[in-house]
């Protein structure tokens, strides 16, 4: 290390700049945007999978209820 370096000069540290008054729409660098995009896509997949599972469970419950109703009707008819 050189003698001019200080502990607080930011070398080797991750610096996330904060938006200033003239840069309020700053949304990070390419990696930040890629991370957000990947997270949004993962959330969409999770949502789709949970909706599909809920629809499947509802269809199975309906089918089961209809089968039970038909069995009851058959039992009453005999």
C-alpha positions as CSV (number, residue, x, y, z in Angstrom):
1,X,0.0,0.0,0.0
2,X,1.2,3.5,-0.7
3,X,1.7,6.1,2.0
4,X,-0.9,8.4,0.5
5,X,-3.8,6.0,0.9
6,X,-6.1,6.5,3.8
7,X,-8.6,4.1,5.4
8,X,-11.6,6.1,4.2
9,X,-10.6,6.6,0.5
10,X,-13.1,4.1,-0.7
11,X,-10.6,1.7,-2.3
12,X,-11.9,-1.8,-2.4
13,X,-15.4,-0.8,-1.2
14,X,-18.7,-1.0,-2.9
15,X,-20.2,2.4,-3.4
16,X,-23.8,2.8,-4.2
17,X,-24.4,6.4,-5.2
18,X,-27.5,8.1,-3.9
19,X,-29.7,10.1,-6.3
20,X,-29.0,13.8,-6.2
21,X,-31.5,16.6,-6.8
22,X,-30.6,16.6,-10.5
23,X,-30.5,12.8,-10.8
24,X,-33.8,11.6,-9.1
25,X,-34.5,9.0,-11.8
26,X,-31.2,7.1,-11.3
27,X,-32.0,3.4,-11.1
28,X,-28.6,1.8,-10.7
29,X,-26.2,0.4,-13.2
30,X,-26.8,-2.4,-15.7
31,X,-26.3,-5.1,-13.1
32,X,-28.9,-3.5,-10.8
33,X,-31.4,-3.3,-13.6
34,X,-30.7,-7.0,-14.6
35,X,-31.2,-8.1,-11.0
36,X,-34.5,-6.3,-10.8
37,X,-35.6,-7.8,-14.2
38,X,-34.6,-11.3,-13.1
39,X,-36.5,-10.8,-9.8
40,X,-39.6,-9.6,-11.6
41,X,-39.5,-12.6,-13.9
42,X,-39.1,-15.0,-11.0
43,X,-42.0,-13.4,-9.2
44,X,-44.1,-13.7,-12.4
45,X,-43.2,-17.4,-12.7
46,X,-44.1,-18.0,-9.0
47,X,-47.4,-16.2,-9.4
48,X,-48.2,-18.2,-12.6
49,X,-47.3,-21.5,-10.9
50,X,-49.4,-20.8,-7.8
51,X,-52.4,-19.7,-9.9
52,X,-52.1,-22.9,-11.9
53,X,-51.9,-25.0,-8.7
54,X,-54.9,-23.2,-7.3
55,X,-56.9,-23.8,-10.5
56,X,-55.9,-27.5,-10.5
57,X,-56.9,-27.9,-6.9
58,X,-60.3,-26.1,-7.5
59,X,-60.9,-28.4,-10.6
60,X,-60.1,-31.5,-8.5
61,X,-62.3,-30.3,-5.7
62,X,-65.2,-29.7,-8.1
63,X,-64.7,-33.1,-9.7
64,X,-64.7,-34.8,-6.3
65,X,-67.8,-32.9,-5.2
66,X,-69.6,-33.9,-8.4
67,X,-68.6,-37.6,-8.0
68,X,-69.8,-37.5,-4.4
69,X,-73.1,-35.9,-5.5
70,X,-73.5,-38.6,-8.2
71,X,-72.8,-41.4,-5.7
72,X,-75.3,-39.9,-3.3
73,X,-77.9,-39.7,-6.0
74,X,-77.3,-43.2,-7.1
75,X,-77.5,-44.4,-3.5
76,X,-80.9,-42.6,-3.0
77,X,-82.2,-44.1,-6.3
78,X,-81.6,-47.6,-5.2
